[in-house]
Amino acid sequence: MAKKLVIKVTAGADAPERCSQAFTVAAVAVASGVEVSLWLTGESSWFALPGRAAEFELPHAAPLPDLIDAVLAAGRVTLCTQCAARREITEDAVLKGVRIAGAQVFVQEAMSDDTQALVY
């Protein structure tokens, strides 16, 4: 069984169920003791900004701010460099604990031993 989980979420408010699934899986994995690295790309990039997750609504889903907080507390959250640049999101604007990194770091994490990668 993989000891690390790398999750890339590409969906945001444009595909709320897929988005919520990614954050839910990340939070459940963290709560289960799995080492989690959650990558925000595409439309999910906006959730790296304070207050943006609170705007997300999906009936019967856990609140997105709670899921992000859970992952930040015990895992890692990364905002894609290019996605941030396209949206003019800078390091000083993101939630505390969110880093900005690029594809090289994603590939390095995803290819490390005992790691499972998922893309939503």
N, C-alpha and C positions, 0 to 999 in steps of 0.2 A: 504494500500500500504506500502511496506517495506521502511523504512527510511535509511537503510544501505544496501550496496551491497558488498559482498565478492566475488571476482572473482579469480579463480585459473586457470592459463594458463599453460598447460603442453606442448604445441606445440611451436616449434621455426621455424627455417628455414626448418625443415623436413616436416612441414605442414603449409605452409605460410598463406593460407586463414584462417584457424582456429586460428592461432596466431594473425593475423591482426584483426580478429573479436573480440577477447578478449580485445585487447588494445583499439580498437575503442569503444566498449561498455563501457569500464572503463572511457575513456576520455569524452564520451558523458554524462555519468552519472554524472561525476564530474561537467561538464559544466551546468548540469541541477540542481545542488544543492544537489545531493545525496552524502551521506558520503560513500566513496569508499575505499576498501582495496583490492589491487591487489597483488596476490601471484604469484611469478615466480618459477616454478618447472620444472623438466625435462629439455628439450632442451631450454625452454625459460629462464633458469637460466643465460645463457650467456649474456642476455640483461641487466643484473645488472652491467655489466662491461662498463666502458667508451669506447665509439666508436663502440661497437658491434652493437647497434641498427642501426647505419648509414650504416652498411653493408647489412642490410635487404632490399630486394626489392620485391615489389608486384605491378604489374600494377593496376592503378586505385584505389590505397589505399593511405590513408594519410601516410606521412612519420612517421615511427616508433619513431624516436627521438622526434618528436613533440607530439606524443601521450603520451610517457613516461613523458615528461616534464609537460604536462597538469595534469597528475595524480599526479606527485610529488609535483606540486604547490598547490594542494588543497586536495589531498588524501594521501593514504599511500601505499608504495610499499615494499613488503617483499620478500626476497629470502629464500627459504626453506633451513633449516640447513643441512639436509642430501645431498640435491642436490648440495649445495655449497661445502661441504666436498668432494663429489665424483669428483668434477671438480677442487678441490684445490683452490677455490675462498675464499678469506679471507675478513673480514670486512673492512680492510684498502684498499682493491682493488675496492670496489663497488662504484657506483655513489653516490654522496652526497645525503643523504635523504633515501637511501635504507637501511633497517634493515635486519638482518638475524634472523630468528626464526623458531621454529619447529611445528610439528603437533598439540601439545597441544594448542598453541596460535591460530592456524588455527581453530580448533574445537571450542575453546572459542569464537572467533569472529563469526563463522558461526552459532553458536547456540544462540547468544544473541537475545534479543527481537527485533522485527521489522526489522529483517535481512533476506535478500534473498541471497542465495549462488548459484553461477554458476560455472561450470567447462568446460573449453575449452581444 
